[in-house]
Amino acid sequence: MQTVSRYLIANLVNATISGYNGRNAKVYDRMIKVFKGVSNPITFTFKNEDQKSQTITSRTYEFNLIDSENSKSVLTRNLTILDDGSTVTTKGQAKVILTEGDLLSLDAKFYNYAIREVKSDQSREVTFADTGYNASGSIELISGAYPDFAESISVTFSDMSGATTRKTSGNIYARPGQNNNSALHTIAVYWTNFTGNFKIQGALSSSPENTDWFTIEDANLTTQADITYYNFTGVWENVRFTYDRDSGTTTGSLDKLLYRH
């Protein structure tokens, strides 16, 4: 886990006519490196100008990732306060996790980041990246350290509980943290002369009961003899697929289903 310092200091200008008063000054903080394809936890330690960690148990901080090319925020997250006031090791610490889904749509390049304190009246107050009163730090987003390609899941089917002829897949974990609200799911279904109904279903529960499932796609097919493709977006804990031949139909089959998310 990466740990980065933040400074809670008053923006006071000192004029020095002799000597040097900056013995505790930190000229810069290091650049943070984060990687596409994985979650990246980052811990910030909030200090004063004497490099002493400050208690932040009752405070709220907001992390902003900023595209330095157009000065627009591309990601905003509240920090999780780790400081519980009881131990020296967590004093002044707060954490943010940049998930795989957060970084999926972002280009691999350099970004700025800034952290603001959210006050009780919802106004924002500056925190500093160093004792030189610089509010922003630097982040390098790196791709290629982890593989981008994920092999498709080959889905198997069995008799559906409580149904006569309908078949269903098992619960398939839909990785809800990967793509956030823009999560794209893709399936390819291989048929042989199938006439009947096919459904894509989702559930928000980690251990769904039958009543937890709702239908995302409901398709009626007639003598389907090739591959059908379905794309759907959304965030679910689990997905599953079901199909049933029309009443009186004894031939036709679903031969293979490949799922990718």
C-alpha positions, -999 to 999 in steps of 0.1 A, spaced: 0 0 0 13 34 -9 14 60 19 15 97 9 18 128 32 -7 157 31 -2 189 51 -27 208 72 -10 241 74 -21 278 74 -11 296 43 11 321 62 38 339 44 71 343 63 96 370 54 131 360 65 159 386 64 186 363 78 193 327 85 171 298 74 139 287 90 130 258 67 147 229 85 114 209 87 103 218 52 95 191 27 104 204 -7 83 178 -27 65 146 -23 71 117 -46 50 109 -77 24 82 -72 23 53 -96 -10 35 -102 -17 6 -126 -45 -3 -149 -60 -38 -145 -59 -39 -107 -72 -19 -77 -47 6 -62 -50 15 -25 -33 47 -15 -30 59 21 -24 96 29 -9 109 62 -20 144 72 7 164 89 15 199 100 46 219 90 67 202 117 60 168 100 38 157 129 7 136 121 -25 153 129 -57 138 143 -84 137 117 -110 114 133 -140 138 127 -130 152 93 -140 144 57 -116 146 28 -123 144 -10 -98 130 -35 -99 144 -71 -80 130 -100 -75 157 -126 -66 154 -163 -37 178 -165 -42 184 -202 -77 200 -198 -78 206 -160 -110 186 -157 -117 162 -128 -120 126 -141 -125 109 -107 -138 120 -73 -138 98 -42 -142 104 -5 -113 91 16 -119 65 42 -106 77 76 -82 52 92 -74 73 122 -95 61 151 -77 82 177 -64 52 196 -31 42 180 0 61 169 3 40 137 -30 52 122 -29 88 134 -36 112 106 -42 85 80 -70 82 54 -72 59 24 -87 59 -11 -89 29 -34 -87 35 -72 -104 4 -85 -99 -14 -118 -132 0 -129 -122 36 -120 -92 34 -142 -106 14 -171 -117 43 -193 -87 65 -185 -57 69 -208 -23 58 -195 -5 91 -189 3 117 -162 -25 132 -140 -26 157 -112 -45 149 -79 -57 171 -51 -74 165 -17 -98 189 -2 -114 189 33 -152 189 31 -164 212 59 -197 208 78 -214 235 55 -202 215 24 -176 241 15 -142 228 5 -109 238 21 -74 233 7 -48 208 19 -13 209 6 10 184 -11 41 199 5 52 226 28 57 249 -2 19 254 -4 15 233 -36 -21 219 -35 -17 193 -62 4 162 -65 13 140 -95 1 105 -105 13 84 -133 -12 59 -146 6 29 -162 -8 2 -185 8 -30 -195 19 -42 -161 -11 -65 -159 -28 -83 -189 -59 -66 -203 -73 -97 -220 -96 -119 -200 -106 -153 -213 -144 -158 -218 -163 -180 -193 -178 -211 -208 -212 -215 -191 -228 -248 -183 -265 -255 -178 -285 -279 -156 -322 -284 -149 -337 -254 -133 -350 -259 -98 -388 -259 -97 -392 -259 -135 -402 -288 -157 -380 -284 -188 -363 -250 -183 -325 -251 -178 -303 -226 -160 -267 -218 -155 -253 -214 -121 -247 -181 -105 -218 -163 -123 -200 -136 -104 -204 -103 -124 -174 -84 -109 -194 -54 -99 -164 -33 -90 -147 -36 -123 -165 -12 -147 -187 7 -123 -220 20 -138 -207 16 -174 -201 -21 -169 -203 -39 -203 -212 -76 -204 -210 -96 -236 -222 -131 -245 -222 -154 -275 -248 -181 -277 -244 -211 -301 -277 -227 -312 -288 -257 -333 -324 -252 -347 -337 -239 -314 -372 -226 -309 -381 -213 -275 -372 -186 -249 -339 -174 -237 -333 -150 -207 -305 -131 -192 -310 -124 -155 -292 -103 -129 -292 -102 -91 -277 -77 -66 -273 -103 -38 -241 -122 -33 -261 -154 -25 -293 -149 -45 -326 -168 -40 -350 -173 -69 -369 -142 -59 -337 -120 -61 -334 -125 -99 -348 -100 -124 -348 -102 -162 -323 -81 -182 -331 -96 -216 -360 -118 -227 -358 -132 -262 -381 -156 -281 -363 -175 -309 -376 -194 -338 -355 -222 -354 -323 -204 -344 -294 -222 -361 -264 -199 -356 -247 -176 -331 -266 -148 -314 -247 -120 -296 -260 -100 -267 -244 -69 -251 -258 -55 -219 -246 -29 -193 -251 -25 -156 -238 -35 -122 -249 -68 -107 -233 -91 -81 -243 -122 -101 -258 -130 -135 -273 -162 -149 -288 -175 -181 -319 -197 -187 -336 -212 -217 -365 -235 -225 -378 -250 -258 -414 -242 -268 -440 -266 -256 -443 -296 -280 -408 -290 -294 -384 -319 -288 -355 -309 -310 -331 -279 -310 -305 -271 -285 -282 -245 -269 -248 -259 -276 -225 -233 -260 -226 -200 -242 -195 -178 -237 -196 -149 -213 -172 -120 -209 -171 -90 -186 
